[in-house]
Structure formats: structure tokens, C-alpha cells
Amino acid sequence: MRTTLPPGAACPPRRARGSVLLYVRFGALDVRLGDRMAYLANGDQLAIPAGVEHSWRTPADSSADIVVVTAELPLTSTALEV
């Protein structure tokens, strides 16, 4: 999912059943991952493991265009015979 967040927008704390990948196309994002904080800016990405509490917000003076990719089930590879 791609979305644009206005300045000061926030995502409340949550735990995803699957992994989450955040990618910042432009702007800035403050991310809390468990008890750690990260600052993401243009081109940064962050992988959030399944079950880890996380939240994010944009700074009061900056919007952010982000892409959020979620995998609700574990990803597996399958070999196909031709």
C-alpha cells in the first residue's frame, strides 16, 4: 500500500501477524520498533518482524510518502518442475 501522510500523522502501536516492510519514498518518518526508535528519510526502509509492537509518525514539519508491504503468512519458496 502506498500512502501520503501529512505532517504530524501517527499510526498507533500495533503488532502484525506477519512481517511488515516500510519504505519511505520521500519525507521523514519516526518509527518505534519495540523499545527502539529509528528515523527514516528519503529512500530508507525498515523490516519489522511479525509480532513486534511498532508505531510510526511523521514529524510536525514534514509529510511522508510511504509504501507499506505486509506478509500475513510466512513466505516460502516453491520449486516448480517444468
C-alpha positions as CSV (number, residue, x, y, z in Angstrom):
1,M,0.0,0.0,0.0
2,R,1.3,3.4,-0.9
3,T,0.1,6.5,1.0
4,T,1.0,10.1,1.8
5,L,1.0,11.1,5.4
6,P,0.5,14.7,6.4
7,P,2.8,16.4,9.0
8,G,2.1,15.1,12.5
9,A,0.2,12.0,11.3
10,A,0.6,8.9,13.5
11,C,0.0,5.2,13.4
12,P,-1.0,3.8,16.9
13,P,1.0,0.9,18.4
14,R,0.2,-2.4,16.8
15,R,1.5,-5.9,16.3
16,A,1.2,-7.5,12.9
17,R,0.7,-11.3,12.4
18,G,3.2,-11.2,9.6
19,S,6.3,-9.2,8.6
20,V,6.0,-5.5,7.6
21,L,8.3,-3.6,5.3
22,L,8.2,0.2,5.4
23,Y,9.8,2.2,2.6
24,V,10.0,6.0,2.6
25,R,9.7,7.3,-0.9
26,F,10.1,10.9,0.3
27,G,9.8,12.8,3.5
28,A,10.6,11.6,7.0
29,L,9.1,9.0,9.5
30,D,9.9,8.4,13.2
31,V,9.4,4.7,13.9
32,R,9.2,2.9,17.2
33,L,10.1,-0.7,17.0
34,G,9.8,-2.5,20.3
35,D,11.7,-0.3,22.7
36,R,14.0,1.2,20.0
37,M,13.5,4.3,17.8
38,A,14.5,4.9,14.2
39,Y,14.4,7.9,11.9
40,L,13.7,7.1,8.3
41,A,14.1,9.6,5.4
42,N,14.1,9.5,1.6
43,G,14.9,6.0,0.3
44,D,15.2,4.4,3.7
45,Q,13.5,1.1,4.5
46,L,12.8,-0.9,7.6
47,A,11.7,-4.6,8.0
48,I,9.5,-5.2,11.1
49,P,9.4,-8.9,12.2
50,A,6.0,-10.5,12.8
51,G,4.6,-9.9,16.3
52,V,6.9,-7.0,17.2
53,E,5.0,-3.9,18.5
54,H,5.6,-0.9,16.3
55,S,4.2,2.5,15.6
56,W,5.2,5.5,13.4
57,R,4.6,9.2,12.9
58,T,5.7,12.0,10.7
59,P,7.4,15.0,12.2
60,A,5.3,18.0,12.8
61,D,7.0,19.9,10.0
62,S,7.2,17.1,7.4
63,S,4.9,14.9,5.4
64,A,5.9,11.5,4.1
65,D,5.1,9.3,1.1
66,I,5.5,5.7,2.2
67,V,5.0,2.2,0.9
68,V,3.9,-0.4,3.4
69,V,4.2,-4.1,2.4
70,T,2.7,-6.8,4.7
71,A,3.0,-10.5,4.6
72,E,0.3,-12.0,6.7
73,L,1.6,-15.6,6.3
74,P,5.2,-16.8,6.3
75,L,6.8,-16.6,2.9
76,T,8.0,-19.8,1.4
77,S,9.6,-20.7,-1.9
78,T,8.3,-23.4,-4.0
79,A,10.2,-25.1,-6.8
80,L,8.2,-25.9,-9.9
81,E,9.2,-28.6,-12.3
82,V,8.8,-27.9,-15.9
